[in-house]
């Protein structure tokens, strides 16, 4: 990762290069390395010490801009074998789970490490991410991605079926990106501190219904189901308008808070805000 207090480029930085037609190239700066583009090449040795935001020239005298990447850039360009959580959902997940420097958080499964990367950045050097994955190949890929970004020292990778439970207790948040999260609510609750945050992502309404039903017990409260849509706009000064395509459905986000008490029936009563008969009675 780039030192936030440093404004110039150094070896070991992951840098975003952008050509004049807005094609982007994410590269790790290594001695003797080179950026190859359709507009020509740039030697990495020639950019060391230059400030971020610099306009560079390729060997064909074409403009390339050099920028510091954001979390979105890092995740979109990482090597992956599975679908990652989209940026439109990632930022919201981090806010809803209360992720900040120093926090301890569990995720399952690791996948290619997209959410793992975002969590590791947000918890900072004093926090910890515990990431569970039962597929050894996926954890190996995630490890490579985290090492490339200099974030592996903030993450503990654990290869295990989460049906066996989590090693940690009293963590701030648990996020489940698995096919049937309702099967692992007891394990998640045992790992969370009182009032801790649970988050899940599922692609279908069938899964939402199953999960929602399971969460209405005495162990969970403030259940929420949400879906985020993202619409981009074309930014040409004379033709600012919506893009013809948009990121529609990616997944349903489900959140809840862990509470104490025996799981012996329905949880705290939650008012049905859409119950018209209730309003009529009042």
C-alpha positions as CSV (number, residue, x, y, z in Angstrom):
1,X,0.0,0.0,0.0
2,X,1.0,3.6,-0.6
3,X,2.0,5.6,2.5
4,X,-0.7,8.2,2.9
5,X,1.8,10.8,4.0
6,X,3.9,10.4,0.9
7,X,3.1,12.4,-2.3
8,X,5.7,10.9,-4.6
9,X,6.1,7.5,-6.2
10,X,8.5,4.8,-4.9
11,X,9.4,1.3,-5.8
12,X,6.8,-1.1,-4.3
13,X,3.9,1.2,-4.9
14,X,0.8,-0.1,-6.7
15,X,0.1,2.7,-9.2
16,X,-2.8,3.5,-11.5
17,X,-1.8,4.6,-15.0
18,X,-4.6,6.2,-17.1
19,X,-4.2,6.9,-20.9
20,X,-6.0,9.8,-22.7
21,X,-8.8,7.4,-23.8
22,X,-9.3,6.6,-20.1
23,X,-8.0,3.0,-20.3
24,X,-6.5,2.1,-17.0
25,X,-3.5,0.0,-16.0
26,X,-2.8,-1.0,-12.4
27,X,0.9,-1.9,-11.9
28,X,3.3,-2.7,-9.1
29,X,6.4,-0.6,-9.5
30,X,9.6,-2.8,-9.6
31,X,13.2,-1.9,-10.6
32,X,13.6,-2.4,-14.3
33,X,9.9,-2.9,-14.9
34,X,7.9,-1.4,-17.7
35,X,4.3,-0.4,-18.5
36,X,3.3,-1.5,-22.0
37,X,0.2,0.2,-23.5
38,X,-1.4,0.7,-26.9
39,X,0.2,4.2,-26.8
40,X,3.7,3.0,-26.1
41,X,5.7,2.1,-23.0
42,X,7.0,3.9,-19.9
43,X,9.9,2.5,-17.8
44,X,9.2,2.4,-14.1
45,X,12.7,3.6,-13.2
46,X,11.8,6.9,-14.9
47,X,8.8,7.7,-12.7
48,X,10.4,7.1,-9.3
49,X,10.3,10.3,-7.2
50,X,7.7,12.0,-9.4
51,X,4.5,13.2,-7.7
52,X,1.2,11.4,-8.0
53,X,-1.0,13.1,-10.6
54,X,1.9,13.6,-13.0
55,X,1.4,13.6,-16.8
56,X,4.0,11.3,-18.4
57,X,5.0,10.7,-22.0
58,X,5.4,7.2,-23.5
59,X,8.2,6.5,-25.9
60,X,5.7,7.4,-28.7
61,X,5.2,10.8,-27.1
62,X,1.6,10.0,-25.9
63,X,0.2,11.2,-22.6
64,X,-0.3,8.9,-19.6
65,X,-1.3,10.1,-16.2
66,X,0.0,8.5,-13.0
67,X,-2.4,8.3,-10.0
68,X,-2.7,6.7,-6.6
69,X,-5.4,3.9,-6.8
70,X,-8.4,3.8,-4.5
71,X,-10.0,0.7,-3.0
72,X,-12.3,0.3,-6.0
73,X,-9.3,0.2,-8.4
74,X,-7.4,-2.3,-6.2
75,X,-10.3,-4.8,-6.1
76,X,-11.4,-4.5,-9.7
77,X,-7.9,-5.3,-10.9
78,X,-7.1,-8.1,-8.6
79,X,-6.7,-11.7,-9.9
80,X,-9.9,-13.6,-9.3
81,X,-11.6,-16.9,-10.1
82,X,-15.0,-16.1,-8.5
83,X,-17.4,-13.1,-8.7
84,X,-16.3,-10.4,-6.3
85,X,-18.6,-8.2,-4.3
86,X,-19.3,-5.0,-6.3
87,X,-17.9,-1.7,-5.1
88,X,-21.4,-0.3,-4.8
89,X,-22.1,-2.9,-2.1
90,X,-18.6,-3.0,-0.6
91,X,-18.6,0.6,0.8
92,X,-22.1,0.1,2.2
93,X,-21.2,-3.1,3.9
94,X,-18.2,-1.5,5.6
95,X,-20.4,1.2,7.0
96,X,-23.2,-1.1,8.1
97,X,-20.7,-3.4,9.9
98,X,-19.1,-0.5,11.7
99,X,-15.6,-1.2,10.4
100,X,-12.9,1.2,11.5
101,X,-9.3,1.1,12.6
102,X,-8.6,-1.4,15.4
103,X,-11.7,-3.5,14.8
104,X,-11.6,-7.3,14.7
105,X,-13.9,-8.8,12.0
106,X,-14.6,-12.3,10.6
107,X,-15.5,-13.1,7.0
108,X,-16.5,-16.3,5.3
109,X,-15.7,-17.2,2.6
110,X,-12.5,-15.6,1.4
111,X,-13.0,-16.1,-2.3
112,X,-10.4,-14.1,-4.3
113,X,-10.0,-11.6,-1.4
114,X,-12.0,-8.6,-2.6
115,X,-13.9,-7.9,0.6
116,X,-10.8,-9.1,2.6
117,X,-8.8,-6.3,0.9
118,X,-11.4,-3.7,1.8
119,X,-11.7,-4.9,5.4
120,X,-7.9,-5.0,5.8
121,X,-7.5,-1.5,4.6
122,X,-10.2,-0.2,6.9
123,X,-9.2,-2.0,10.1
124,X,-5.7,-0.6,9.8
125,X,-2.5,-2.0,11.3
126,X,-4.1,-2.3,14.8
127,X,-7.1,-4.3,13.6
128,X,-7.5,-7.9,12.4
129,X,-9.4,-9.7,9.7
130,X,-10.1,-13.4,10.2
131,X,-11.0,-14.9,6.8
132,X,-12.4,-18.4,6.5
133,X,-12.5,-20.5,3.3
134,X,-12.7,-24.2,2.8
135,X,-11.2,-24.2,-0.7
136,X,-7.4,-24.2,-0.5
137,X,-7.0,-22.9,-4.1
138,X,-9.1,-19.8,-3.4
139,X,-7.2,-19.0,-0.2
140,X,-3.9,-19.3,-2.1
141,X,-5.1,-16.8,-4.7
142,X,-6.4,-14.4,-1.9
143,X,-3.0,-14.7,-0.2
144,X,-1.2,-13.7,-3.4
145,X,-3.5,-10.7,-3.8
146,X,-3.0,-9.6,-0.2
147,X,0.7,-10.0,-0.4
148,X,0.9,-7.9,-3.6
149,X,-0.9,-5.1,-1.8
150,X,1.1,-5.3,1.4
151,X,-2.0,-6.2,3.5
152,X,-1.3,-9.8,4.5
153,X,0.0,-8.8,7.9
154,X,-3.5,-7.6,8.8
155,X,-5.2,-10.8,7.8
156,X,-5.4,-14.3,9.3
157,X,-6.4,-16.8,6.6
158,X,-8.1,-20.0,7.9
159,X,-8.9,-23.0,5.7
160,X,-11.9,-24.6,7.3
161,X,-15.6,-25.4,6.9
162,X,-17.3,-22.8,9.1
163,X,-19.8,-25.5,10.2
164,X,-17.1,-26.3,12.7
165,X,-17.4,-22.8,14.1
166,X,-15.0,-19.8,14.4
167,X,-11.9,-19.7,16.7
168,X,-12.5,-16.0,17.7
169,X,-14.9,-14.6,20.2
170,X,-16.1,-11.1,21.0
171,X,-15.4,-9.7,17.5
172,X,-17.1,-6.5,16.2
173,X,-18.6,-8.0,13.1
174,X,-19.2,-11.2,11.0
175,X,-19.9,-11.2,7.3
176,X,-21.1,-14.4,5.6
177,X,-20.7,-14.6,1.8
178,X,-21.8,-18.3,1.5
179,X,-24.6,-20.1,-0.3
180,X,-26.7,-20.9,2.8
181,X,-25.8,-18.4,5.6
182,X,-28.8,-19.4,7.7
183,X,-27.0,-22.7,8.4
184,X,-24.2,-20.8,10.3
185,X,-26.0,-18.2,12.4
186,X,-25.2,-20.1,15.6
187,X,-21.5,-20.1,14.8
188,X,-21.7,-16.4,13.9
189,X,-23.5,-15.5,17.1
190,X,-21.0,-17.4,19.2
191,X,-18.1,-15.3,17.7
192,X,-19.8,-11.9,18.0
193,X,-19.8,-9.6,21.1
194,X,-23.1,-8.5,22.4
195,X,-24.7,-6.1,19.9
196,X,-22.2,-7.1,17.3
197,X,-22.9,-6.7,13.6
198,X,-23.9,-9.6,11.2
199,X,-23.9,-9.1,7.5
200,X,-24.7,-11.5,4.6
201,X,-25.0,-11.3,0.8
202,X,-27.1,-13.6,-1.2
203,X,-28.1,-13.5,-4.9
204,X,-31.8,-14.7,-4.8
205,X,-35.0,-13.9,-3.0
206,X,-35.4,-17.5,-2.1
207,X,-32.3,-17.2,0.0
208,X,-33.4,-13.9,1.5
209,X,-36.7,-15.5,2.7
210,X,-34.9,-18.5,4.3
211,X,-32.3,-16.2,6.0
212,X,-34.9,-13.7,7.2
213,X,-37.0,-16.4,8.8
214,X,-33.9,-17.8,10.6
215,X,-32.9,-14.4,11.9
216,X,-36.3,-13.8,13.6
217,X,-35.2,-15.5,16.8
218,X,-34.2,-14.4,20.3
219,X,-30.6,-14.2,19.2
220,X,-31.0,-11.4,16.5
221,X,-32.6,-8.0,16.3
222,X,-32.9,-5.1,13.8
223,X,-33.0,-7.3,10.8
224,X,-32.7,-5.4,7.5
225,X,-32.9,-6.6,3.9
226,X,-31.6,-4.1,1.2
227,X,-30.6,-3.9,-2.4
228,X,-28.4,-1.2,-4.0
229,X,-28.7,0.0,-7.6
230,X,-26.0,2.1,-9.3
231,X,-26.6,4.3,-12.3
232,X,-23.7,6.1,-14.0
233,X,-23.8,9.2,-16.2
234,X,-21.8,10.2,-19.3
235,X,-19.7,13.2,-18.4
236,X,-19.0,14.8,-21.8
237,X,-19.7,18.6,-21.1
238,X,-22.2,19.0,-23.9
239,X,-23.9,15.7,-23.4
240,X,-24.3,14.9,-19.7
241,X,-26.9,12.1,-19.5
242,X,-27.4,8.6,-18.1
243,X,-25.4,5.8,-19.5
244,X,-27.3,3.3,-21.6
245,X,-26.3,0.5,-19.2
246,X,-26.3,0.3,-15.4
247,X,-25.3,-2.1,-12.6
248,X,-28.6,-3.5,-11.6
249,X,-29.0,-6.5,-9.3
250,X,-25.8,-7.9,-7.8
251,X,-27.0,-9.3,-4.5
252,X,-29.3,-8.8,-1.6
253,X,-27.7,-7.4,1.6
254,X,-29.0,-8.7,4.9
255,X,-27.9,-7.2,8.3
256,X,-28.8,-7.9,11.9
257,X,-27.5,-7.3,15.4
258,X,-26.5,-10.0,17.9
259,X,-28.4,-9.9,21.2
260,X,-28.3,-12.1,24.3
261,X,-30.9,-14.6,25.4
262,X,-31.9,-18.2,24.8
263,X,-33.0,-19.1,21.3
264,X,-36.4,-20.4,22.5
265,X,-38.8,-18.7,20.1
266,X,-39.4,-15.5,18.3
267,X,-37.3,-12.5,19.0
268,X,-38.2,-9.0,20.0
269,X,-41.4,-7.8,18.4
270,X,-40.7,-5.6,15.4
271,X,-43.5,-3.4,14.1
272,X,-44.6,-4.1,10.5
273,X,-44.4,-0.7,8.9
274,X,-46.3,-2.0,5.8
275,X,-49.2,-3.4,7.8
276,X,-52.1,-1.3,6.6
277,X,-54.6,-3.1,9.0
278,X,-52.6,-1.9,12.0
279,X,-52.8,1.7,10.9
280,X,-56.5,1.3,10.4
281,X,-57.1,-0.1,13.8
282,X,-55.3,2.8,15.4
